[in-house]
Amino acid sequence: MKKIILILGIVLFISCKSKKVVETPKPAEVTFAKLMLSNVSELQKDKAYELGKRVLMTCNTSKFKPFNESEATASVIQNTTEERLTKTCTKFRQYYGTFKDLQLVEIYKNYFDKSLIFRYKALYTKKVANKELRVSLNEENKVSAIKSLDWTDNFQVK
């Protein structure tokens, strides 16, 4: 009887042996810092404005001058096609009216990929809703992302 209890105790001990916990590395946290508008060069602000406006003016003119390699990254050039813009513009014109202009509101520095994110409020003829256009410039001053979102007063990573 003692042998059976001893064997069951050993089996129970072995079966309850704790496993090693393997810690998964935490993903690098993306940190953003709001920059003063005066701390960013006029050249960068003008470039982000012109390239962002070129995309939204396509909605008014139905003509888009494609980005070249000195203005944008390969992925942006590949994804910003006249067909895709036309599809988006049709929806935007129906809901928001004619595009008027961009108003620079904030600039953020992304310390993870060292890019600058320009937040513009896109102004349309209809005051139904406010739209945001985000233009990201990488370290080489090339557009690395262009996003259109619904406007919120607080910057949210999306």
ZAVEX-642998 format. One record per residue (C-alpha): z, y, x. Coordinates in nm, 3 decimals, always signed. Each point is the difference from the previous one (the first is absolute). Example, Ala and Ser with C-alpha at 12.3 -4.5 7.8 and 13.67 -1.06 7.14 Angstrom:
# ZAVEX-642998
(atom (+0.780; -0.450; +1.230));
(atom (-0.066; +0.344; +0.137));
END
This chain:
# ZAVEX-642998
(atom (+0.000; +0.000; +0.000));
(atom (+0.082; +0.235; +0.287));
(atom (-0.336; -0.082; +0.158));
(atom (-0.185; +0.085; -0.322));
(atom (+0.182; +0.334; -0.036));
(atom (-0.063; +0.076; +0.369));
(atom (-0.373; -0.084; -0.032));
(atom (-0.033; +0.204; -0.323));
(atom (+0.179; +0.291; +0.168));
(atom (-0.240; -0.010; +0.297));
(atom (-0.305; -0.023; -0.230));
(atom (+0.132; +0.289; -0.210));
(atom (+0.066; +0.205; +0.314));
(atom (-0.349; -0.065; +0.137));
(atom (-0.169; +0.074; -0.332));
(atom (+0.186; +0.329; -0.038));
(atom (-0.088; +0.115; +0.349));
(atom (-0.103; +0.364; -0.019));
(atom (-0.351; +0.087; +0.099));
(atom (-0.080; +0.267; +0.250));
(atom (-0.091; +0.324; -0.166));
(atom (-0.320; +0.139; +0.143));
(atom (-0.005; +0.374; -0.041));
(atom (-0.337; +0.133; -0.094));
(atom (-0.087; +0.319; +0.178));
(atom (+0.021; +0.302; -0.223));
(atom (-0.327; +0.183; -0.048));
(atom (-0.017; +0.324; +0.187));
(atom (+0.119; +0.279; -0.221));
(atom (-0.255; +0.269; -0.051));
(atom (+0.164; +0.334; +0.049));
(atom (-0.146; +0.324; -0.123));
(atom (+0.093; +0.355; +0.080));
(atom (-0.107; +0.306; -0.192));
(atom (-0.164; +0.257; +0.225));
(atom (-0.013; +0.372; -0.046));
(atom (-0.353; +0.109; -0.088));
(atom (+0.007; +0.243; +0.292));
(atom (+0.079; -0.285; +0.246));
(atom (-0.336; -0.170; -0.054));
(atom (-0.312; +0.141; +0.162));
(atom (-0.247; +0.188; -0.215));
(atom (-0.275; -0.227; +0.133));
(atom (+0.172; -0.310; -0.144));
(atom (+0.075; +0.174; -0.331));
(atom (-0.360; +0.120; -0.031));
(atom (-0.141; -0.342; +0.084));
(atom (+0.221; -0.180; -0.256));
(atom (-0.086; +0.265; -0.262));
(atom (-0.376; -0.013; +0.061));
(atom (-0.019; -0.379; -0.002));
(atom (+0.220; -0.032; -0.308));
(atom (-0.195; +0.268; -0.182));
(atom (-0.330; -0.166; +0.094));
(atom (+0.112; -0.318; -0.176));
(atom (+0.112; +0.178; -0.319));
(atom (-0.302; +0.235; -0.009));
(atom (-0.212; -0.311; -0.039));
(atom (+0.130; -0.007; -0.357));
(atom (-0.161; +0.339; -0.066));
(atom (-0.324; -0.036; +0.194));
(atom (-0.064; -0.378; -0.012));
(atom (-0.100; +0.025; +0.366));
(atom (+0.214; -0.135; +0.281));
(atom (-0.054; +0.057; +0.369));
(atom (+0.137; -0.321; +0.159));
(atom (+0.266; +0.028; +0.267));
(atom (-0.106; -0.055; +0.359));
(atom (+0.191; -0.170; +0.281));
(atom (+0.141; +0.326; +0.134));
(atom (+0.152; +0.083; -0.341));
(atom (+0.140; -0.330; -0.127));
(atom (+0.100; -0.350; +0.099));
(atom (-0.237; -0.291; -0.058));
(atom (+0.199; -0.127; -0.300));
(atom (-0.013; +0.339; -0.173));
(atom (-0.373; +0.029; +0.065));
(atom (-0.054; -0.349; -0.139));
(atom (+0.215; +0.056; -0.312));
(atom (-0.117; +0.351; -0.087));
(atom (-0.338; -0.069; -0.149));
(atom (-0.196; +0.208; -0.247));
(atom (+0.016; -0.283; -0.256));
(atom (+0.379; -0.022; +0.015));
(atom (+0.037; +0.376; -0.017));
(atom (-0.234; +0.024; -0.297));
(atom (+0.205; -0.259; -0.187));
(atom (+0.324; +0.187; +0.072));
(atom (-0.154; +0.340; -0.071));
(atom (-0.123; -0.106; -0.342));
(atom (+0.355; -0.085; -0.098));
(atom (+0.147; +0.315; +0.157));
(atom (-0.250; +0.236; -0.166));
(atom (+0.067; -0.157; -0.337));
(atom (+0.379; +0.036; +0.025));
(atom (+0.053; +0.304; +0.224));
(atom (-0.318; +0.207; -0.028));
(atom (-0.186; +0.164; +0.286));
(atom (+0.161; +0.005; +0.344));
(atom (+0.088; +0.354; +0.114));
(atom (+0.192; -0.009; +0.328));
(atom (+0.274; -0.156; +0.212));
(atom (+0.338; +0.160; +0.059));
(atom (+0.191; -0.115; +0.310));
(atom (+0.361; -0.069; -0.100));
(atom (+0.160; -0.207; +0.276));
(atom (-0.069; -0.172; +0.330));
(atom (+0.186; -0.310; +0.116));
(atom (+0.008; -0.174; +0.336));
(atom (-0.005; -0.381; -0.012));
(atom (+0.185; -0.112; +0.313));
(atom (-0.108; -0.363; -0.037));
(atom (-0.373; +0.059; +0.050));
(atom (+0.032; +0.362; +0.121));
(atom (-0.225; +0.135; -0.274));
(atom (+0.022; +0.325; -0.194));
(atom (-0.003; -0.020; -0.380));
(atom (-0.126; +0.310; -0.179));
(atom (+0.107; +0.023; -0.366));
(atom (-0.236; +0.208; -0.210));
(atom (+0.027; +0.088; -0.365));
(atom (-0.348; -0.043; -0.144));
(atom (-0.082; +0.274; -0.249));
(atom (-0.224; -0.082; -0.296));
(atom (-0.121; +0.203; -0.300));
(atom (+0.202; -0.206; -0.250));
(atom (+0.376; +0.030; +0.035));
(atom (+0.063; -0.350; -0.142));
(atom (+0.164; -0.140; +0.310));
(atom (+0.041; +0.092; +0.363));
(atom (-0.165; -0.213; +0.265));
(atom (+0.094; -0.038; +0.364));
(atom (-0.239; -0.062; +0.285));
(atom (+0.147; -0.139; +0.321));
(atom (-0.205; +0.029; +0.315));
(atom (+0.135; -0.182; +0.307));
(atom (-0.114; +0.098; +0.350));
(atom (+0.069; -0.242; +0.285));
(atom (+0.076; +0.093; +0.361));
(atom (-0.372; +0.051; +0.069));
(atom (-0.022; +0.251; -0.290));
(atom (-0.214; -0.241; -0.200));
(atom (+0.056; -0.062; -0.370));
(atom (+0.180; -0.334; -0.020));
(atom (+0.071; +0.003; -0.375));
(atom (-0.085; +0.194; -0.314));
(atom (+0.197; -0.066; -0.317));
(atom (+0.005; +0.153; -0.344));
(atom (+0.327; -0.029; -0.191));
(atom (+0.174; +0.157; -0.296));
(atom (+0.195; +0.300; +0.120));
(atom (+0.376; -0.029; +0.049));
(atom (+0.213; +0.273; +0.152));
(atom (+0.171; -0.247; +0.235));
(atom (-0.188; -0.174; +0.278));
(atom (-0.012; -0.373; -0.061));
(atom (-0.139; -0.255; +0.241));
(atom (-0.284; -0.181; -0.173));
END
